[in-house]
Amino acid sequence: MKNRRVWILLIGLALVLSLCACGKDKEPKTETPASTPTEEQKPPVDNPGDEKPTPGGEQIVPDAPQSKEPEVYDFGLKVKINPEFMLYVADEEVIAYEALNEDAKKVEQRCALVGRDIEAALDDIVRFSHDEGYLKDAGEVNLTIVNANAPKSEGDEILKKAEHAVQDCAARNGFTAVPKTEVDASVQFEPEPEDPEDPNQPGPDDPNQPGPDDPNEPGGEPRKKEGCSVCWGTGVCERCDGTGEVECLRCHGEDKDCDDCHGTGKSVCEQCHGTKKCPACGGTGEKPDD
């Protein structure tokens, strides 16, 4: 009887061991997929923030988040405080720009430059450069034309407007700035256009020559002054149409928490400074004296 029990226990133990051995054979084997690359074989991952070598060994640097030099423009105006900008101007409007150093990249985050006239763009640059501590009181603002695709007379006008913008911005914000304008020696301006009706060119129809309407001639009548070429004789500011206000250039009337317009959506016209009068003729509508 005892031998029978021993045999039963031995047979049961053998069955248990055989079942364990079968279970191990059926476990799934984990294999590394052949398609998985090793560290040496990992494919390159495109990363727009990294520089990647070209076949020729050159480094491709991604475009910085700023404008680049356009194909067509009138003037390249370099503005140097310590932030240094290159403004590309066409028809007295900034159509593109470049932030030329790290300080400029900090200031540009607060500026709205593209699509604004040269005076408004410079107002932003000067004001925020002062706010950031780059422009000290009585500090210099260098304004240099370094490229020109237009006549010199237009370049002179750009520099004059730029100088006025710097002085006006400083005065409105309670500090002084010294604008210094110049033209780079390498600049070659386009020829001045010929005007057959130019009163400075003598001719039989020269309005400056004595004629029947000359008040100094017998029977002559006083010659009427020419109208202002900016406002076309209306005497009102053409920028704001005589209202003294323009749409806020920063928020365009869409930000109630705008620091410039304080939620009104309007700001003082930067051209007439709220006077509503044409800044060229002073509101007279007449051609200003040279």
Secondary structure as GFF3:
##gff-version 3
##sequence-region A 1 290
A	DSSP	alpha_helix	2	25	.	.	.	ID=ss1
A	DSSP	three_ten_helix	39	41	.	.	.	ID=ss2
A	DSSP	beta_strand	52	53	.	.	.	ID=ss3
A	DSSP	beta_strand	59	60	.	.	.	ID=ss4
A	DSSP	beta_strand	75	80	.	.	.	ID=ss5
A	DSSP	beta_strand	84	90	.	.	.	ID=ss6
A	DSSP	beta_strand	93	99	.	.	.	ID=ss7
A	DSSP	alpha_helix	102	108	.	.	.	ID=ss8
A	DSSP	alpha_helix	118	131	.	.	.	ID=ss9
A	DSSP	beta_strand	139	148	.	.	.	ID=ss10
A	DSSP	alpha_helix	152	172	.	.	.	ID=ss11
A	DSSP	beta_strand	177	183	.	.	.	ID=ss12
A	DSSP	beta_strand	245	247	.	.	.	ID=ss13
A	DSSP	beta_strand	266	268	.	.	.	ID=ss14
###
